Amino acid sequence: MFGFQNIKQRRVGLQLTPRHDFLVLVQGGSLHAATIHDGIYSGAGASLIAAPANGFESDDIGSEFDASAKYIYHKSFVTNIGVGHFFPGELMTSEKHGAPLTYAYLGFTYRFKIGRE
């Protein structure tokens, strides 16, 4: 891995597999800036929130919760469904970026092999 990481993340997760073709994953996490003098950046590296000259009052970016499930039908057809929620922390709310965000998804995948077994 190249570059620097400016976010500290504490994460806990629970994976349940009640059947061989069904998986449930529940995760929670807490995000913090590496220091109060570091800004917050997008995935592409652009600055979203620049740190003030004297630094932020807190390094708390926010907390997250994710729940997802995967079902495999006949080893080839996979269904994924999930929901995630972001609870903004003090750093985000103090900089007027405090809107909570919920993201839900549903996906289908067909898996196949090319070649001999």
C-alpha positions in Angstrom: 0.0 0.0 0.0 1.4 3.4 -1.0 0.5 6.8 0.5 -0.7 7.9 3.8 -3.8 7.1 5.8 -5.3 10.1 7.7 -8.3 8.3 9.3 -8.2 6.0 12.4 -11.0 3.4 12.3 -12.2 1.2 15.2 -14.5 -1.5 13.9 -16.3 -4.5 15.2 -18.3 -7.1 13.2 -20.3 -10.2 13.6 -20.7 -12.8 10.8 -23.4 -15.4 11.0 -23.7 -18.4 8.6 -27.0 -20.1 9.5 -26.7 -22.2 6.3 -23.9 -23.0 3.8 -25.6 -20.7 1.2 -26.7 -17.9 3.5 -24.5 -15.3 5.2 -25.4 -12.3 7.5 -22.9 -9.6 8.4 -23.4 -6.9 11.0 -20.7 -4.3 11.5 -20.2 -1.1 13.4 -17.4 1.4 13.4 -16.1 4.7 14.6 -14.0 7.1 12.4 -11.5 9.6 13.7 -9.1 12.0 12.0 -5.4 11.0 12.5 -4.8 14.4 14.2 -7.0 17.5 14.8 -4.7 19.4 12.4 -5.4 17.1 9.4 -8.2 17.8 6.9 -10.9 15.4 5.6 -10.4 14.2 2.0 -12.5 12.5 -0.6 -11.7 9.0 -2.0 -9.9 10.8 -4.9 -7.7 12.8 -2.5 -9.5 16.2 -2.9 -9.9 18.2 0.3 -13.5 18.2 1.6 -12.9 20.0 4.9 -9.7 21.9 5.5 -8.5 22.0 9.1 -8.5 25.5 10.7 -5.1 27.0 11.6 -5.5 26.0 15.3 -7.0 22.6 14.4 -10.4 21.1 14.9 -11.9 20.9 18.4 -12.4 17.1 18.1 -11.1 14.3 15.9 -14.5 12.5 15.8 -15.6 12.2 12.2 -18.6 9.9 13.0 -19.9 6.4 13.5 -21.3 3.9 11.1 -23.5 0.8 11.1 -23.8 -1.7 8.3 -26.0 -4.8 7.9 -25.8 -7.1 4.9 -26.9 -10.5 3.7 -25.8 -12.8 0.9 -27.7 -15.7 -0.5 -26.2 -18.2 -3.0 -28.6 -20.1 -5.2 -27.2 -23.3 -6.9 -23.5 -22.0 -6.6 -24.0 -19.6 -9.5 -26.6 -17.0 -8.7 -25.7 -14.7 -5.8 -28.0 -12.1 -4.2 -26.6 -9.4 -2.0 -28.7 -6.9 0.0 -27.6 -4.4 2.6 -28.0 -1.1 4.4 -25.5 1.2 5.9 -25.9 4.4 8.0 -23.4 7.1 8.9 -23.9 9.1 12.1 -21.9 12.4 11.7 -19.6 13.2 14.6 -18.5 16.5 16.1 -15.9 17.3 13.4 -18.5 16.9 10.6 -21.4 18.8 12.4 -19.1 21.7 13.5 -18.1 22.2 9.8 -21.8 22.1 8.5 -21.4 18.6 7.0 -23.6 17.0 9.7 -26.3 15.4 7.6 -26.7 11.7 8.4 -26.5 9.4 5.4 -28.2 6.1 4.8 -27.3 3.9 1.8 -29.2 0.7 0.8 -28.3 -1.7 -2.0 -29.5 -4.8 -3.8 -27.2 -6.7 -6.2 -27.3 -9.8 -8.3 -24.3 -11.7 -9.6 -24.1 -14.7 -11.9 -20.9 -16.7 -11.5 -19.6 -19.1 -14.1 -16.3 -20.8 -15.1 -14.5 -20.9 -18.4 -12.3 -23.8 -19.0 -11.9 -27.4 -17.8 -12.3 -28.6 -14.3 
